[in-house]
């Protein structure tokens, strides 16, 4: 078997994005700002030129309490101290500048689940067709 390159190698931007995600998450935990309590860093997308790193976060408990704006303000206030740690720990010629964005995927998934639960409750339990146990072989005889 010939040794060759992996047909789909793990991209450098993916590695840097994962490193930035770990750094940002650990720094948010270390800093312990009340505004960013229970914030989860869900993903980091780094552009090909390594100029920007879009950090996506989820704060479901804050959204439920109506504190989404306070979380965004807290993250923006902590952006520069976290950026300094990223600059220090990422070993690359160019370090991406981080920007925080809310990740709506989890909240939208929960909303869809609630809608589906509401539909199934209003219609009652669905009737299963062909679930007659009296005819085990399905021959109809």
Secondary structure as GFF3:
##gff-version 3
##sequence-region A 1 141
A	DSSP	alpha_helix	12	31	.	.	.	ID=ss1
A	DSSP	three_ten_helix	34	36	.	.	.	ID=ss2
A	DSSP	beta_strand	40	46	.	.	.	ID=ss3
A	DSSP	beta_strand	52	58	.	.	.	ID=ss4
A	DSSP	alpha_helix	60	65	.	.	.	ID=ss5
A	DSSP	alpha_helix	68	89	.	.	.	ID=ss6
A	DSSP	beta_strand	97	102	.	.	.	ID=ss7
A	DSSP	alpha_helix	105	123	.	.	.	ID=ss8
###
